[in-house]
Amino acid sequence: MTALLFRDDPYLQECETVVAGINDRGGIVTEHTVFYATAGGQPGDKGVIAWNGGQSQIATTVYDENKTPVHVPAEGQALPTAGEKVTLAIDWAHRYRIMRSHTMMHLLCAAMPFPVTGSSITEDGGRIDFDIPEGQIPDRDALAAKINGWISEGHPTSTKWISEDELDANPQLVRTLFVKPPRGSGQIRLVLIGENGSVDLQPCGGTHVRNTSEIGEIAVDKIQNKGKINRRIRLVLVKP
């Protein structure tokens, strides 16, 4: 299995590893990676894989059918060979903005205590769809003020692991209606914002900033009706 180094240190920008193989579509599999693969509404990392005598621009990273991260080269790129030593380097500017956006989405969840029906994260912000009853749609300015308050207070973020049995005993931790945390390994990763998760606490495998102050000011871009049970709230990062 590929070691997912970003889970322990999302600020790690590169690593040295060995190519485990090239799949039948030209995707590169390595023994270790700092590249996040598309999952949970967070887009996959892009960047560069380099080796002695060559390099390849990576357009994105995805999981294959075996849940192995695959680095997908841009069209026409050279490929390393299996067993070759390589250096992986993510596009840090892209990743860091995603980390800010993803942490911002956790604050939106904390501000809106309703079931989540969908989500998506981009470099400039993100959106979450909630099952919000009629009459409880938030005021845009008040929502922005609440989230910006948590950002300016500088709450730390951290992670911890619990067993699947512990998650089953605390079903309120799972906010999503239709997508559940991946199971099978015996452990579930939690992301905590604030001391002991005082601001937000929920399962998540994505990458986040160390402190809410790194997010910077946000704005509520839109609140839309997207169906019978969907109310879509989109936030944006005010500063690059």
C-alpha positions in Angstrom: 0.0 0.0 0.0 1.2 3.6 -0.7 2.1 5.5 2.4 0.0 8.7 2.5 2.5 11.2 4.0 0.1 14.1 3.9 -2.1 12.5 6.5 0.6 13.1 9.2 2.0 16.4 7.7 -0.1 18.3 5.2 2.7 20.9 5.0 5.1 18.4 3.6 5.7 19.6 0.0 8.0 16.9 -1.4 9.4 13.4 -0.7 11.7 10.9 -2.2 10.3 7.4 -3.0 10.3 4.6 -5.5 8.0 3.9 -8.4 5.8 0.9 -7.6 4.4 0.6 -11.1 2.8 2.3 -14.1 -0.8 1.3 -14.7 -2.3 0.5 -18.1 -3.4 4.1 -18.6 0.0 5.6 -17.8 -0.7 6.5 -14.2 2.2 6.5 -11.8 2.0 4.6 -8.5 4.7 5.1 -5.9 5.6 3.6 -2.5 5.0 6.9 -0.7 3.3 10.1 -1.8 2.7 13.7 -0.6 0.0 14.1 -3.3 -3.6 14.1 -2.1 -5.9 12.0 -4.3 -9.4 13.4 -5.2 -11.8 12.4 -2.4 -14.4 13.9 -0.1 -15.0 16.9 -2.3 -11.3 17.9 -2.3 -9.6 17.9 -5.6 -6.4 15.9 -6.2 -3.0 17.5 -6.1 -0.9 18.5 -9.1 2.8 19.0 -9.3 6.0 17.3 -10.6 7.6 13.8 -10.4 11.3 14.0 -11.2 14.0 11.2 -11.6 17.5 11.0 -12.9 17.3 12.2 -16.5 13.6 13.2 -16.6 10.5 14.6 -15.1 6.7 14.5 -15.5 4.1 17.2 -14.9 1.3 15.7 -12.8 -2.1 17.1 -13.8 -4.1 15.5 -10.9 -4.1 12.6 -8.5 -6.9 10.0 -8.2 -7.7 6.7 -6.5 -7.9 3.6 -8.6 -10.4 0.8 -8.0 -8.1 -0.6 -5.2 -8.0 2.7 -3.4 -4.4 3.2 -4.4 -3.4 6.9 -5.3 -2.4 7.3 -8.9 -0.4 10.3 -10.2 -1.9 11.2 -13.5 0.6 12.9 -15.9 -0.4 15.7 -18.3 -0.7 14.6 -21.9 2.5 13.8 -23.6 4.7 13.6 -20.5 7.6 11.1 -20.1 7.2 8.2 -17.6 9.6 6.8 -15.1 10.1 3.0 -14.9 9.0 0.7 -12.1 11.7 0.5 -9.4 13.1 4.0 -10.3 13.9 6.4 -7.5 11.9 9.6 -7.9 11.2 12.9 -6.1 7.5 14.0 -5.8 6.8 17.8 -5.4 3.3 19.2 -5.1 2.1 22.5 -6.5 2.2 24.1 -3.0 0.4 27.3 -3.9 -2.5 25.2 -5.2 -2.5 22.9 -2.2 -2.3 25.6 0.4 -5.3 27.4 -1.0 -7.2 24.1 -0.9 -6.1 23.6 2.7 -7.5 27.0 3.6 -10.7 26.4 1.7 -11.2 22.9 3.3 -10.7 24.2 6.8 -13.2 27.0 6.0 -15.7 24.3 5.0 -15.4 22.8 8.5 -16.2 26.1 10.0 -19.3 26.4 7.8 -20.4 22.9 9.1 -19.9 24.1 12.6 -22.0 27.2 12.0 -24.8 25.2 10.3 -25.9 22.2 12.5 -27.8 20.4 9.7 -27.2 17.2 7.7 -24.8 17.6 4.8 -26.0 16.4 1.4 -23.0 17.3 -0.8 -19.9 19.4 -1.0 -17.1 20.7 -3.2 -13.9 22.5 -2.6 -11.9 24.7 -5.0 -8.9 27.0 -4.8 -11.0 30.1 -4.2 -13.6 28.6 -1.8 -16.2 25.9 -1.7 -19.8 25.0 -1.2 -21.8 22.7 1.0 -25.4 21.5 0.5 -27.4 21.2 3.7 -30.8 19.8 4.6 -32.1 23.0 6.1 -35.8 23.2 7.1 -37.9 26.1 5.9 -37.6 29.1 8.0 -34.0 28.4 9.2 -32.1 29.7 6.2 -29.2 31.8 7.7 -28.6 35.5 7.1 -25.6 35.9 4.9 -24.0 38.7 6.9 -24.5 37.0 10.2 -23.1 33.7 8.9 -20.0 35.4 7.5 -19.5 37.2 10.8 -19.7 34.0 12.8 -17.2 32.2 10.6 -14.8 35.2 10.4 -15.0 35.4 14.2 -13.6 31.8 14.6 -11.0 32.6 12.0 -9.8 35.7 13.8 -9.7 33.9 17.2 -7.0 31.6 15.8 -8.3 28.1 16.8 -5.8 25.3 16.4 -6.6 22.3 14.2 -5.5 18.7 14.9 -6.3 15.1 14.1 -6.7 11.9 16.0 -7.8 8.4 15.2 -10.6 6.4 16.7 -11.8 2.8 16.1 -14.8 2.0 13.8 -16.6 0.8 17.0 -16.1 4.2 18.6 -17.5 5.9 15.5 -20.5 3.5 15.6 -21.0 4.5 19.3 -21.0 8.2 18.3 -23.0 8.5 15.1 -23.5 12.2 15.6 -19.9 12.7 14.4 -20.9 11.9 10.8 -22.6 14.9 9.3 -23.1 13.6 5.8 -26.4 12.0 4.8 -25.3 9.9 1.8 -21.5 9.6 2.0 -19.9 7.7 5.0 -16.3 7.6 6.1 -14.4 4.8 4.4 -14.2 1.6 6.5 -12.2 -1.6 6.5 -8.9 -0.4 8.1 -10.4 -0.5 11.6 -9.6 3.2 12.2 -11.3 6.5 11.4 -9.5 9.8 11.2 -11.1 12.8 13.0 -10.3 16.5 12.4 -10.6 18.7 15.4 -10.9 22.5 15.3 -10.4 24.2 18.7 -9.2 22.6 21.9 -10.6 19.1 22.0 -12.8 19.9 19.0 -14.6 22.7 20.7 -15.4 24.4 17.4 -15.8 21.4 15.1 -15.2 17.7 15.3 -15.9 15.2 12.5 -14.4 12.4 10.4 -12.3 13.7 7.5 -9.3 12.5 5.4 -8.4 15.8 3.8 -5.7 18.4 4.4 -6.2 21.4 6.6 -4.3 24.4 7.9 -2.8 24.3 11.4 -4.7 27.3 12.7 -8.0 29.0 11.6 -6.1 32.3 11.4 -4.4 31.0 8.2 -7.7 30.9 6.4 -8.0 34.7 6.2 -11.2 36.6 5.7 -14.1 34.8 4.0 -17.3 36.0 2.5 -20.7 34.2 1.9 -21.0 34.3 -1.9 -24.4 32.6 -2.3 -27.2 30.8 -0.5 -29.3 28.9 -3.0 -32.3 26.5 -3.1 -31.1 23.4 -4.9 -34.0 21.0 -4.5 -36.4 19.6 -2.0 -33.8 19.1 0.8 -30.8 21.0 -0.6 -29.8 24.5 0.4 -26.4 25.3 -1.1 -24.1 27.7 0.7 -21.0 28.9 -1.1 -18.1 30.6 0.7 -15.1 32.4 -0.9 -11.7 33.4 0.3 -11.5 37.2 0.2 -7.6 37.3 -0.1 -5.5 35.2 -2.4 
